[in-house]
Amino acid sequence: MSCSRFVRLVRAFAVLLAVGVSCGVFALAHAQATAATPHGKLLIESIDVEGGQSTLLVAPSGQSLLVDTGWQDHNGRDAERIAAAMHEAGITRIDYVLITHFHDDHVGGVPALVARVKVGEFLDHGENREDAAATRNNYAAYLKAIAGHPRRIVHPGDTIPIKGLNVVVLTADGQHISAVPGIKPVPNPWCAGEHPWPDDPTENARSAGILVTFGKFKFLDLGDLTGKKEVALVCPANPIGKVDLYLVTHHGMDWSNSRAIVYAISPRVAIMNNGAHKAGKPAAWEIVHTSPRIVDLWQLHTAEDSDAAHNSPEALIANPKGDGDGHALKVVALRNGSFSVTNTRTGQTKQYPHQ
């Protein structure tokens, strides 16, 4: 073989090697991007924190929002369950953590969370408003835990900038939005028959609530907002419209879930993040169960202090007996408004077509 031919072969091999390496790098980058991007779908996981709240949302862009962090103590149990949900969703950090209010079952898990995972920014309604030693302690522990992290106080009408989603703050610090951009408020016929609700001096009434819109799909989470504030939000006109998925407010407590709001938003599917012996009250369950468009009411736990008539079928319950198993409910939504719910205990998925 002549020297010139040998040089040409070496050069050709080098080109092929470079192309191969480039393609390999591209394929790896594509695979990594695919892992972080759930193929144009919105993922929502109602994590079982045994009667508290922790809801993870992962947008098609790969950006994430965690609403509340569960309880403190329990050897970091709730932070570990959040970390496991993140791993399954293919993310390694949480871009935004929204703390709805400063009760232990919502904010208590923050110290353990920041010790385990990376967090971008914390969002909350501002200083604690409840005159109770436990809540003051929760707030102090929260401020200590998030030191060094960006923090933003949200107000009604603010947005949370997650690429691919429209996340609007509806309620915060006892105030509420009067109109959501793009939604025309309509008179609410359920207001006239609503009974008076008492004032609530606790942090529940200060809950930061959000409406998440992904194409035609809408998800509502109002934290532990109580009845009087619910009614103020949707009466005399409903600014929210109808939703596809409703996280039952206040774990299904009967201090919340007024007929005026539940019937007005008329969810297709509801998820109740109750505990085995916390909330899941018959009156609240009945209102959600009889709302005009409801197809299914899923529960994280059987409400063992209730009765069979006010619990969903076992197939729709993630943890049918007692506490501790930690099974979650996972939602996958498409832009056309269709979505599915998977019970991680059974592995069974139910589809809800777009309307």
URNORQUI-V634290 format. One line per field, one symbol per residue. ss: DSSP state (~ for helix, > for strand, _ for the rest). phi: phi as a letter, one per 20 degrees, with the letter a starting at -180 (. if undefined). burial: 1 if it has 16 or more other C-alpha atoms within 10 Angstrom, else 0. A space follows every 50 residues. Layout:
ss->???
phi->???
burial->???
This chain:
ss->__~~~~~~~~~~~~~~~~~~~~~~~~~~~~~~~~~~_____>>>>>____ ____>>>>_____>>>>______~~~~~~~~~~~~~~~~___>>>>>>__ ___~~~~__~~~~~~~_>>>>>>>________~~~~~~~~~~~~~____> >>>_____>>_____>>>>>>>__>>_________>>_____________ __~~~~__>>>>>>__>>>>>_____~~~~~~~~__>>______>>>_~~ ~~______~~~~~~~___>>>>__>__>___~~~~~~~~______>>>>> >______~~~___~~~>>>_________>>>>>_____>>>>>____>>> >>___
phi->.ffffffffffffffffffffffffffffffffffedflmdedcceffdl ndcbcddcfgfnfccdemcmeemllmgfffffffffffenddbdfcdeef adeffddfeggffffdcecfcecbeofgdeebgffffgfffffffegnef ccedcgnfcdedgncdddfecalndbfdbegncegcgdfefgefffdffc eefgfegedcdddcmeeccdcdmdgegffffffdceceeemececcegfm mnfefcmffgefffflffcccdeedgcclmfgffgffffdfgdfdbdecf cfefedcffccfggfedfcfcmdofmfddddcddffnfaccdeffemedd ecffc
burial->00000000000000000000000000000000000111001111111111 11111111111111111111110001111011101100111011111111 11111111111110000010111111011100001111100110110000 10011111110101111111111111111100001001011000000001 01111111111111001111111111111111111111111111111111 11111111111111111111111111111111111111101011011111 11110100011100011111001001111111111011111111100000 01000
